[in-house]
Amino acid sequence: MRNALLAGVAAAALLTAIAPSFAQEEKQGGSMIVTYKDDVSTLDPAIGYDWQNWSMIKSLFDGLMDYEPGTSTLKPDLAESYTISPDGLTYTFVLHKGVKFHNGREMTAEDVKYSLDRVTNPVTQSPGAGFFGSIDGFAAMADGTATSLSGVTVVDPYTVQIKLSRPDATFLHVVALNFASVVPKEAVDEFGADFGKHPVGTGAFSLAEWTLGQKLVFKRNPDYWKPGVPKLDEIDFEVGQDPTVALLRLQKGEVDIPGDGIPPAQFLQVKDDPTYAPLIIEGGQLQTGYITLNVHTPPLDNVDVRKAINMAINKDRIVQIVNGRAIVANQPLPPSMPGYAPDYKGYVYDVEGAKALLAKAGLPDGFTTELYVYNTDPNPRIAQAIQQDLSAIGITAEIKSLAQANVIEAGGNGSAPMIWSGGMGWIADFPDPSNFYGPILGCAGAAEGGWNWSKYCNEDLDAKATAADSITDPAKKTEREQAWRDIYLAIMDDAPWVPVFNEQRFTIRSENMGGPDALFVDPVHVPVNYDYVFAKNVQ
């Protein structure tokens, strides 16, 4: 997921905070100021899929399942309980009664069905639609021959049944994603395409104000169905804030969390300062930063050209640009993910070998292309390093440095030949190897608006991915991991990506913000679980 902390959408499996434990009493009240450089693209849970809006959406909406705060352990959420049929194909969820949307109406099973129908309807153009591919009737939704999932049935106002067309080892994780958040049909009908600017959910906070280009204000939901949550009365998200200025404002006590993290240029200075070092929060994340190569854009449609680009990139130099806060990657999966191939060598840095491959492709003099990049440091500097590496083999890459939303749009509509994913690089939505495939390398993710920006679609690998996810027997865990390993190594043979690095996430909080370490930095509510943060200065 999700693209992520430097990247767009995603959660990590293991996060540890190096901030000290908080002993203060968690009182209700107070507010928090969070800054971001760019405005938020959307707060629609069916569409939002970047690191900036992911945790915001989590606090506005709920789904059938969620995770124990601070962990990657699944638990029922809007569902009070659930059962799974012996064949693993039918899930029955019993809902909590009395849960209200922000508009005051009670949430029912009809809303669950509507929300699942909406996210899988191609008209919605949800980048997460492919996650729901195991639900019976998904194919008919995807090809436009149906407008409702046949596998989702409302049993009664508080019971919904979901039938799968095949066993799916990831399904409970899927219904814990933002994409499965429950929304009210009447609000979507009222606002249409602008629902993302007027979100209505059942979450701990509601949107009270959104001044485009300036700020968003979240207010505590006084009718929230979970006792004692949230702790804060208000969160102010100030946008248009340069990350360096945001850090200075935090040091002056004017900001509580610089949402873009600690700027790389200031990282060592802050880390070595005894005043601020204890306030740094470090997150180990299941993340990969990569360059996408659009396989339908000539000459990137030639596999030898794509392999040449892989061999041309000096990844060690790029890791130095981020102050060593990453390790070099040679495959899509990060090292701590099941299915990672530790013995795989990948494409080694070899300028002469890259030139030879370009010559083999009929391009001895290279070619001209475009490289899109998110315009927040260090990403433009990384793009310049990539540009220099490509120049060394005769490729002239014009850098398109744009706001995150514009890069995402260009990737989704397929107009970007190459994209450096930094600021949007992939962090797992959940700790399973399948999550690095469907949204960003599978055929479903290659659709209009999807996050598969290379537009790579290998139907044979799609079938193998489906087979791998049909292995639900825990005794066959090794078999399933091997299947995913084989899939990712086959992808590397086709070279739709240049995997560059796996990164650690660092941010910083103000003295005033508290919350148990595991809750303040959360593996699913990326970058922060806003629901459980509290202010220390509440009287």
TITORVO-842395 format. One line per 5 residues: number of its first residue (from 1); their letters; for each residue x, y, z of C-alpha. Coordinates in nm, 4 decimals. Each point is the difference from the previous one (the first is absolute). Example, Ala and Ser with C-alpha at 12.3 -4.5 7.8 and 13.67 -1.06 7.14 Angstrom:
BEGIN
1 = as = 1.2300:-0.4500:0.7800 | 0.1370:0.3440:-0.0660 $
This chain:
BEGIN
1 = mrnal = 0.0000:0.0000:0.0000 | 0.0104:0.1294:-0.0488 | 0.2262:0.2578:-0.1492 | 0.1702:0.1065:0.2627 | 0.1777:0.1899:0.2520 $
6 = lagva = 0.2414:0.0988:-0.2348 | -0.2671:-0.1646:-0.1745 | -0.3315:-0.0040:-0.0580 | -0.2112:-0.2741:0.1601 | 0.1334:-0.2241:0.2512 $
11 = aaall = 0.0495:-0.1440:0.3139 | 0.2923:-0.1728:0.1540 | -0.0010:-0.3240:0.1896 | 0.2484:0.1032:0.2653 | 0.0305:0.3487:0.1432 $
16 = taiap = 0.2019:0.1012:0.3023 | 0.0111:0.3414:0.1590 | 0.3209:0.1333:0.1451 | -0.1902:0.2709:0.1858 | -0.0217:-0.0565:0.3767 $
21 = sfaqe = -0.3081:-0.1559:0.1572 | -0.2713:0.2469:0.0939 | -0.1079:-0.0010:0.3624 | -0.2461:0.2884:-0.0191 | -0.3684:-0.0606:0.0648 $
26 = ekqgg = -0.1992:-0.0228:-0.3216 | -0.2611:0.2723:0.0403 | -0.2704:0.0911:-0.2464 | 0.0486:0.3296:-0.1821 | 0.2595:0.2136:-0.1673 $
31 = smivt = 0.1072:0.0259:-0.3614 | 0.2883:-0.0807:-0.2291 | 0.1571:0.1737:-0.3003 | 0.1348:-0.2140:-0.2844 | 0.1686:0.1560:-0.3047 $
36 = ykddv = 0.0363:-0.1174:-0.3597 | 0.1628:0.1523:-0.3037 | -0.2788:-0.0977:-0.2396 | -0.3748:0.0162:0.0291 | -0.1891:-0.3238:0.0522 $
41 = stldp = -0.1203:-0.1567:-0.3243 | -0.3173:-0.1637:0.1344 | -0.1595:-0.1390:0.3155 | -0.2145:-0.2534:-0.1880 | 0.0974:-0.3436:0.1393 $
46 = aigyd = -0.0732:-0.1687:-0.3327 | 0.2527:0.2235:-0.1788 | 0.2548:0.1371:0.2486 | 0.3190:-0.2018:-0.0169 | 0.3012:0.2031:0.1010 $
51 = wqnws = 0.1920:0.0238:0.3243 | -0.1298:0.3495:0.0701 | -0.3710:-0.0771:0.0015 | 0.0102:-0.3637:0.1169 | -0.0031:0.0635:0.3751 $
56 = miksl = -0.2370:0.2955:-0.0419 | -0.2519:-0.2278:-0.1717 | 0.0532:-0.2610:0.2736 | -0.1177:0.2542:0.2559 | -0.3088:0.1026:-0.2008 $
61 = fdglm = -0.1255:-0.3475:-0.0908 | -0.0254:-0.3535:0.1362 | -0.0189:-0.3419:-0.1656 | -0.1075:-0.3515:0.0910 | 0.3479:-0.0832:0.1300 $
66 = dyepg = 0.2944:0.1973:0.1368 | 0.3184:-0.0686:0.1965 | 0.0771:0.0081:0.3687 | 0.1475:0.3491:0.0538 | 0.3741:-0.0013:-0.0506 $
71 = tstlk = 0.0080:-0.3491:-0.1515 | -0.0748:-0.1933:-0.3183 | -0.2375:-0.2333:0.1877 | -0.3455:-0.0096:-0.1573 | -0.3159:0.0570:0.2045 $
76 = pdlae = -0.3689:0.0634:-0.0770 | -0.0877:0.3697:-0.0312 | -0.3460:0.0961:-0.1292 | -0.0537:-0.3739:0.0078 | -0.0802:-0.1130:0.3527 $
81 = sytis = 0.0931:-0.3538:-0.1036 | 0.0530:-0.2162:-0.3073 | -0.0041:-0.3650:-0.1034 | 0.1651:-0.1811:-0.2908 | -0.1541:-0.3043:-0.1680 $
86 = pdglt = 0.1986:-0.3282:0.0096 | 0.0902:0.0318:-0.3696 | 0.1403:0.3497:0.0611 | -0.2301:0.1580:-0.2591 | -0.2751:0.1663:0.2042 $
91 = ytfvl = 0.0585:0.2741:0.2582 | -0.2909:0.1125:0.2171 | 0.0402:0.3286:0.1874 | -0.2325:0.1084:0.2820 | 0.0059:0.3791:0.0401 $
96 = hkgvk = -0.0002:0.2160:0.3095 | -0.3382:0.1652:0.0541 | -0.0396:0.3722:0.0517 | 0.3065:0.1104:-0.1989 | -0.0739:0.3373:-0.1595 $
101 = fhngr = 0.1366:0.1770:-0.3034 | 0.1108:0.3606:0.0455 | -0.3358:0.1048:-0.1499 | -0.1804:-0.1687:0.2913 | -0.1421:-0.3017:-0.1827 $
106 = emtae = 0.0596:-0.3495:0.1333 | 0.2345:-0.2203:-0.2024 | -0.1463:-0.3328:-0.1182 | 0.0915:-0.3018:-0.2117 | -0.1436:0.1759:-0.3077 $
111 = dvkys = 0.2749:0.2593:0.0371 | 0.2654:-0.2724:0.0083 | -0.1324:-0.1514:-0.3227 | -0.0292:0.3403:-0.1672 | 0.3575:0.0894:0.0950 $
116 = ldrvt = 0.1420:-0.3251:-0.1404 | -0.2048:0.0413:-0.3189 | 0.1247:0.3562:-0.0345 | 0.3705:-0.0748:0.0425 | -0.0127:-0.2821:-0.2578 $
121 = npvtq = -0.2054:0.1930:-0.2556 | 0.2332:0.1174:-0.2817 | -0.1835:0.3329:-0.0054 | 0.1537:0.0785:0.3401 | 0.3513:-0.0554:-0.1416 $
126 = spgag = 0.1233:-0.1286:0.3333 | 0.3692:-0.0933:0.0052 | -0.0945:-0.2627:0.2589 | -0.2664:-0.1814:-0.2013 | 0.2329:-0.2902:-0.0767 $
131 = ffgsi = 0.0295:-0.0877:0.3691 | -0.3575:-0.1293:-0.0119 | 0.0564:-0.2344:-0.2930 | -0.0794:-0.3117:0.2040 | -0.3595:0.1088:0.0720 $
136 = dgfaa = -0.2562:-0.1905:-0.2055 | -0.1237:0.2272:-0.2793 | 0.3105:0.2179:-0.0162 | 0.0724:-0.0909:-0.3624 | -0.3477:0.1089:-0.1074 $
141 = madgt = 0.0485:0.3294:0.1825 | 0.3387:0.0521:-0.1604 | -0.1247:-0.0548:-0.3550 | -0.3086:0.2153:0.0518 | -0.2598:-0.2754:-0.0364 $
146 = atsls = -0.1135:0.0413:0.3626 | -0.0487:0.2932:0.2340 | -0.0097:-0.1994:0.3226 | 0.2194:-0.2755:0.1456 | -0.1983:-0.3244:-0.0090 $
151 = gvtvv = 0.2141:-0.1364:0.2805 | -0.1025:0.2658:0.2545 | -0.3378:-0.0635:0.1618 | -0.1891:0.1969:0.2647 | -0.1375:-0.2669:0.2348 $
156 = dpytv = -0.1681:0.2487:0.2323 | 0.0670:0.3622:0.1052 | 0.2958:-0.1072:0.2144 | 0.1360:-0.3012:-0.1900 | 0.1857:-0.0080:-0.3298 $
161 = qikls = 0.1289:-0.3113:-0.1739 | 0.2864:0.0009:-0.2497 | 0.0545:-0.3010:-0.2243 | 0.3336:-0.0448:-0.1756 | 0.0562:-0.1633:-0.3371 $
166 = rpdat = 0.3257:-0.1512:0.1291 | 0.1795:-0.0323:0.3322 | 0.1918:0.3170:0.0818 | 0.2680:-0.0028:0.2692 | -0.0068:0.3811:0.0168 $
171 = flhvv = -0.3746:0.0697:0.0128 | -0.0293:0.1179:0.3623 | 0.2913:0.2367:-0.0671 | -0.1833:0.1266:-0.3085 | -0.3138:0.0966:0.1917 $
176 = alnfa = 0.2239:0.1867:0.2471 | 0.1295:0.2282:-0.2779 | -0.1221:0.3578:-0.0419 | -0.1556:-0.1079:-0.3306 | -0.2497:-0.2154:0.1931 $
181 = svvpk = -0.1098:0.2915:0.2206 | -0.3746:0.0334:0.0377 | -0.1552:0.3128:-0.1519 | -0.3631:0.1230:-0.0184 | -0.1555:-0.0078:-0.3468 $
186 = eavde = -0.1962:0.3219:0.0538 | 0.3189:0.1985:0.0657 | 0.1729:-0.1422:-0.3070 | -0.3097:0.0798:-0.2076 | -0.0100:0.3545:0.1376 $
191 = fgadf = 0.3617:0.0882:-0.0686 | 0.0808:-0.2309:-0.2913 | 0.3578:0.0412:-0.1176 | 0.0553:0.2486:0.2868 | -0.0701:-0.2568:0.2723 $
196 = gkhpv = 0.3752:-0.0057:0.0636 | -0.0246:0.3664:0.1020 | -0.3146:-0.0609:0.2105 | 0.0664:-0.3361:0.1660 | -0.2630:-0.1587:0.2228 $
201 = gtgaf = 0.0975:-0.3079:0.1966 | -0.0373:-0.1592:0.3422 | 0.3528:0.0851:0.1179 | 0.1445:0.1570:0.3130 | 0.0291:0.3398:-0.1716 $
206 = slaew = -0.2085:0.1878:-0.2544 | 0.1093:0.2632:-0.2485 | -0.1035:0.3426:0.1293 | 0.1840:0.2242:-0.2463 | 0.2106:-0.0239:-0.3148 $
211 = tlgqk = 0.1490:0.3170:-0.1434 | 0.1761:-0.1209:-0.3125 | 0.3696:0.0763:0.0016 | -0.0081:0.1113:0.3635 | -0.1362:-0.2422:0.2568 $
216 = lvfkr = -0.2361:-0.2786:0.0994 | -0.1639:-0.0189:0.3420 | -0.1128:-0.3281:0.1554 | -0.2384:0.0148:0.2973 | -0.0578:-0.2735:0.2568 $
221 = npdyw = -0.3090:-0.2098:-0.0737 | -0.2021:0.0290:0.3234 | -0.2161:-0.2974:-0.1036 | 0.2902:-0.2325:-0.0780 | -0.0909:-0.3561:0.0870 $
226 = kpgvp = 0.3332:-0.0913:0.1641 | 0.0153:0.1209:0.3635 | 0.2776:0.2444:0.0851 | 0.1087:0.0546:-0.3610 | 0.1284:0.2322:-0.1320 $
231 = kldei = 0.1992:0.1890:0.2611 | 0.0445:0.3289:-0.1876 | -0.2816:0.2465:-0.0643 | 0.1530:0.1315:-0.3224 | 0.2739:-0.0585:-0.2540 $
236 = dfevg = 0.1114:0.2814:-0.2298 | 0.1797:-0.1094:-0.3169 | 0.1863:0.2995:-0.1424 | 0.1001:-0.0468:-0.3649 | 0.2371:0.1992:-0.2163 $
241 = qdptv = 0.2692:-0.0263:0.2689 | 0.3570:-0.0552:-0.1174 | 0.1448:-0.2928:0.2036 | 0.3031:0.2033:0.1109 | -0.2232:0.2823:0.1220 $
246 = allrl = -0.2266:-0.2537:0.1687 | 0.2955:-0.1395:0.1963 | 0.0987:0.3499:0.1124 | -0.3585:0.0642:0.1088 | 0.0015:-0.3220:0.2022 $
251 = qkgev = 0.3187:0.1144:0.1728 | -0.1813:0.3246:0.0849 | -0.2979:-0.1898:0.1425 | -0.2357:0.0976:-0.2842 | -0.0405:-0.3447:-0.1585 $
256 = dipgd = -0.0552:-0.3443:0.1517 | 0.0820:-0.2300:-0.2922 | 0.1742:0.0969:-0.3262 | -0.1918:-0.2433:-0.2170 | 0.2642:-0.0216:-0.2725 $
261 = gippa = 0.2531:-0.1215:0.2546 | 0.3437:0.1330:0.0840 | 0.1563:0.1563:-0.3112 | 0.3059:-0.2017:-0.1051 | 0.2272:0.3035:0.0101 $
266 = qflqv = -0.0864:0.0577:0.3677 | -0.0177:-0.3623:0.1102 | 0.3488:-0.0430:0.1453 | -0.0142:0.3370:0.1733 | -0.3305:-0.0862:0.1698 $
271 = kddpt = 0.1084:-0.3567:0.0812 | 0.3134:0.1259:0.1772 | -0.1792:0.2744:0.1958 | -0.0760:-0.1230:0.3573 | -0.3042:0.2293:0.0121 $
276 = yapli = -0.1729:-0.1576:-0.2975 | 0.1490:-0.3489:-0.0284 | -0.2437:-0.1409:0.2617 | -0.2916:0.1340:-0.2055 | 0.0975:-0.1881:-0.3165 $
281 = ieggq = -0.2215:-0.2909:-0.0932 | 0.1457:-0.2719:-0.2207 | -0.2094:-0.2433:-0.2000 | 0.1339:-0.3135:-0.1600 | -0.2212:-0.0500:-0.3020 $
286 = lqtgy = -0.0762:-0.2572:-0.2660 | 0.0881:0.2502:-0.2705 | 0.1579:0.0037:-0.3438 | 0.0888:0.3096:-0.2001 | 0.0185:-0.0634:-0.3742 $
291 = itlnv = -0.0003:0.1451:-0.3503 | -0.2967:-0.1024:-0.2157 | 0.0559:-0.0621:-0.3708 | -0.3175:0.0258:-0.2082 | 0.0085:-0.3216:-0.2033 $
296 = htppl = -0.2348:0.1474:-0.2644 | 0.2089:0.3109:-0.0720 | 0.2674:-0.0525:-0.2708 | 0.2819:-0.0767:0.0366 | -0.0781:-0.1113:0.3575 $
301 = dnvdv = -0.2184:-0.2696:-0.1561 | 0.3274:-0.1809:-0.0807 | 0.1113:-0.2228:0.2890 | 0.3686:0.0502:-0.0859 | -0.0432:0.3759:0.0412 $
306 = rkain = -0.1609:-0.0534:0.3387 | 0.2810:-0.2335:0.1068 | 0.2569:0.2554:-0.1173 | -0.1613:0.2666:0.2197 | 0.0123:-0.2403:0.2959 $
311 = maink = 0.3719:-0.0479:-0.0552 | 0.0669:0.3732:-0.0414 | -0.1219:0.1161:0.3421 | 0.2607:0.0514:0.2737 | -0.2169:-0.0888:0.2998 $
316 = drivq = 0.2767:0.0400:0.2568 | 0.0314:0.3666:-0.0951 | -0.3762:0.0478:0.0412 | 0.0132:-0.1543:0.3495 | 0.2683:0.2579:0.0868 $
321 = ivngr = -0.2397:0.2782:-0.1046 | -0.2419:-0.1122:0.2741 | 0.2814:-0.0024:0.2604 | 0.0211:-0.3778:0.0016 | -0.3562:-0.0398:0.1282 $
326 = aivan = -0.0621:-0.2908:-0.2374 | 0.1515:-0.3151:-0.1456 | 0.0424:-0.0781:-0.3687 | -0.2896:-0.1992:-0.1524 | 0.0227:-0.2493:-0.2851 $
331 = qplpp = -0.3579:-0.1362:-0.0075 | -0.3506:0.1310:0.0790 | -0.0322:-0.1606:0.3441 | 0.1900:0.1458:0.2983 | 0.2298:-0.2398:0.1900 $
336 = smpgy = -0.2318:-0.0561:0.2972 | -0.2974:-0.0985:-0.2164 | -0.0845:-0.3709:-0.0387 | 0.0934:-0.1086:-0.3532 | 0.3104:0.2194:-0.0227 $
341 = apdyk = 0.2834:-0.1737:-0.1896 | 0.3259:0.0635:0.1932 | 0.2099:-0.1840:-0.2583 | -0.1245:0.2053:-0.2960 | 0.2662:0.2368:-0.1338 $
346 = gyvyd = -0.2153:0.2163:-0.2251 | 0.1435:0.2348:-0.2625 | 0.3443:0.1120:0.1100 | 0.1207:0.3534:-0.0700 | 0.1780:-0.0363:-0.3358 $
351 = vegak = 0.0187:0.3024:-0.2318 | 0.1707:-0.1841:-0.2859 | -0.2402:-0.2914:0.0272 | -0.2914:0.2440:-0.0129 | 0.1401:0.1634:-0.3132 $
356 = allak = 0.0341:-0.3416:-0.1635 | -0.3656:-0.0790:0.0719 | -0.1105:0.3323:-0.1503 | 0.2018:-0.0786:-0.3122 | -0.1633:-0.3445:-0.0142 $
361 = aglpd = -0.3370:0.1773:0.0120 | 0.1021:0.2107:-0.3017 | 0.0651:0.3139:0.2045 | 0.3808:0.0381:0.0129 | -0.0372:0.3781:0.0276 $
366 = gftte = -0.2682:-0.0176:0.2698 | -0.3288:0.1905:-0.0042 | -0.1936:0.2808:0.1688 | -0.2668:-0.0551:0.2654 | -0.1623:0.1607:0.3065 $
371 = lyvyn = 0.0482:-0.0784:0.3680 | -0.2801:0.1097:0.2345 | 0.0770:0.0714:0.3657 | -0.1792:0.1274:0.3111 | 0.1384:0.3488:0.0639 $
376 = tdpnp = 0.0901:-0.0359:0.3705 | 0.3622:-0.0470:0.1098 | 0.1839:-0.2344:-0.0353 | -0.1948:-0.1284:-0.2989 | 0.1071:0.2654:-0.2552 $
381 = riaqa = 0.3635:-0.0608:0.0966 | -0.0483:-0.3748:-0.0430 | -0.1577:0.0655:-0.3406 | 0.3053:0.2022:-0.0986 | 0.2253:-0.2917:0.0980 $
386 = iqqdl = -0.2149:-0.2342:-0.2107 | 0.0171:0.2506:-0.2857 | 0.3807:0.0023:0.0194 | 0.0177:-0.3790:0.0065 | -0.2233:-0.0244:-0.3082 $
391 = saigi = 0.2049:0.2644:-0.1785 | 0.3077:-0.2206:0.0427 | -0.1597:-0.2611:-0.2305 | -0.1378:0.2535:-0.2488 | -0.3523:0.0455:0.1372 $
396 = taeik = -0.1168:0.3604:0.0381 | -0.2688:0.0196:0.2682 | -0.1870:0.3276:0.0478 | -0.1044:0.0348:0.3646 | -0.3647:0.0874:0.0688 $
401 = slaqa = -0.0002:0.1130:0.3658 | -0.3643:0.0329:0.1090 | -0.2296:-0.0082:0.3017 | -0.0769:-0.3497:0.1221 | -0.3582:0.0018:-0.1305 $
406 = nviea = 0.1193:0.0926:-0.3502 | 0.2572:-0.2788:-0.0070 | -0.2636:-0.2481:0.1197 | -0.2362:0.1189:-0.2741 | 0.2660:-0.0399:-0.2697 $
411 = ggngs = 0.0831:-0.3468:0.1262 | -0.3626:-0.1050:0.0165 | -0.0881:0.1181:-0.3500 | 0.3171:-0.1461:-0.1508 | 0.1451:0.3254:-0.1363 $
416 = apmiw = 0.3238:-0.0222:0.2016 | 0.2727:-0.2088:-0.1678 | 0.2044:-0.0224:0.3200 | -0.0783:0.0864:0.3628 | 0.2284:0.0104:0.3014 $
421 = sggmg = -0.2373:-0.1199:0.2715 | 0.1648:0.1781:0.2927 | -0.2596:0.1724:0.2125 | -0.2375:-0.2573:-0.1466 | 0.2125:-0.3173:0.0145 $
426 = wiadf = -0.1787:-0.3087:0.1205 | -0.0574:-0.0853:0.3660 | -0.1991:-0.3177:0.0587 | -0.3669:0.0432:0.0831 | 0.0349:-0.3227:0.1936 $
431 = pdpsn = 0.2950:-0.2347:0.0656 | -0.0540:-0.2450:-0.2842 | 0.1913:-0.0389:-0.3297 | -0.3191:0.0210:-0.2054 | -0.0334:0.3652:0.0950 $
436 = fygpi = 0.3011:0.0950:-0.2118 | -0.1586:-0.1618:-0.3038 | -0.3682:0.0748:-0.0673 | -0.0065:0.3795:0.0421 | 0.3371:0.0847:-0.1520 $
441 = lgcag = 0.1050:-0.2859:-0.2293 | -0.3177:-0.1963:-0.0769 | -0.2396:0.0438:-0.2910 | -0.2737:0.1537:0.2185 | 0.2351:0.2755:0.1165 $
446 = aaegg = 0.0882:0.0831:-0.3608 | -0.3509:0.1316:-0.0670 | -0.0737:0.3705:-0.0419 | 0.0691:0.1770:0.3274 | 0.1807:-0.2992:0.1510 $
451 = wnwsk = 0.3346:-0.0016:0.1801 | 0.1705:-0.2377:-0.2438 | 0.1770:0.2864:-0.1750 | 0.2124:-0.2259:-0.2162 | -0.3323:-0.1271:-0.1459 $
456 = ycned = 0.1549:-0.3458:0.0141 | -0.2523:-0.2827:-0.0374 | 0.1069:-0.3654:-0.0163 | -0.3149:-0.2140:0.0012 | 0.1998:-0.3170:0.0649 $
461 = ldaka = 0.1468:0.1544:0.3158 | -0.3454:0.1265:0.0980 | -0.1219:-0.3596:-0.0085 | 0.2985:-0.1154:0.2060 | -0.0654:0.2797:0.2509 $
466 = taads = -0.3611:-0.1131:0.0338 | 0.1171:-0.3567:0.0566 | 0.2490:0.1153:0.2641 | -0.2683:0.1888:0.1891 | -0.2269:-0.3047:-0.0135 $
471 = itdpa = 0.2466:-0.1834:0.2255 | -0.1679:0.0629:0.3350 | 0.1282:-0.3027:0.1917 | 0.2568:0.1232:0.2585 | 0.1880:-0.3279:-0.0462 $
476 = kkter = 0.0724:0.1064:-0.3584 | 0.1452:0.3381:0.0947 | 0.3413:-0.0828:-0.1500 | -0.1625:-0.1121:-0.3251 | -0.1893:0.3279:-0.0245 $
481 = eqawr = 0.3115:0.2081:0.0701 | 0.1922:-0.1902:-0.2675 | -0.2785:0.0658:-0.2491 | 0.0221:0.3735:0.0659 | 0.3789:-0.0066:-0.0218 $
486 = diyla = -0.0257:-0.1564:-0.3466 | -0.2536:0.2623:-0.1092 | 0.2211:0.2936:0.0991 | 0.3113:-0.1443:-0.1605 | -0.1997:-0.0518:-0.3220 $
491 = imdda = -0.1017:0.3666:0.0197 | 0.3647:0.1003:0.0283 | 0.0669:-0.1932:-0.3219 | -0.2526:0.2316:-0.1690 | 0.1537:0.3041:0.1758 $
496 = pwvpv = -0.3027:0.2351:0.0248 | 0.1682:0.1614:0.3020 | 0.3379:0.1061:0.1245 | -0.0133:-0.0847:0.3730 | 0.2290:0.2569:0.1672 $
501 = fneqr = -0.0153:-0.0181:0.3792 | -0.1868:-0.1086:0.3128 | -0.0352:0.2907:0.2385 | -0.0436:0.0783:0.3676 | -0.2461:0.2732:0.1006 $
506 = ftirs = 0.0924:0.2774:0.2429 | -0.2222:0.2752:0.1320 | -0.0131:0.2140:0.3126 | -0.2660:0.1146:0.2466 | -0.0316:0.3004:0.2258 $
511 = enmgg = 0.0431:-0.0210:0.3759 | -0.3742:0.0489:0.0433 | -0.1161:-0.3117:-0.1826 | -0.0328:-0.3280:0.1870 | -0.1206:-0.3527:-0.0535 $
516 = pdalf = 0.1460:-0.3437:0.0682 | 0.2876:-0.0578:-0.2412 | -0.1677:-0.2839:-0.1873 | -0.3069:0.2143:-0.0571 | 0.1681:0.3245:-0.0910 $
521 = vdpvh = 0.1878:-0.1690:-0.2829 | -0.2312:-0.2635:-0.1371 | 0.0646:-0.2682:-0.2632 | -0.3349:0.0556:-0.1694 | -0.1031:0.3586:0.0738 $
526 = vpvny = 0.2920:0.1459:-0.1946 | 0.1721:0.2219:0.1041 | -0.1921:0.0528:0.3259 | -0.3021:-0.1563:0.1664 | -0.1767:0.3293:0.0654 $
531 = dyvfa = -0.2784:-0.1660:0.1998 | 0.2295:-0.0782:0.2942 | 0.2264:0.3050:0.0131 | -0.0641:0.2288:0.2969 | 0.1106:0.3469:0.1069 $
536 = knvq = 0.2026:0.0253:0.3204 | -0.1026:0.3570:0.0791 | -0.3702:-0.0770:0.0560 | -0.1030:0.1179:0.3463 $
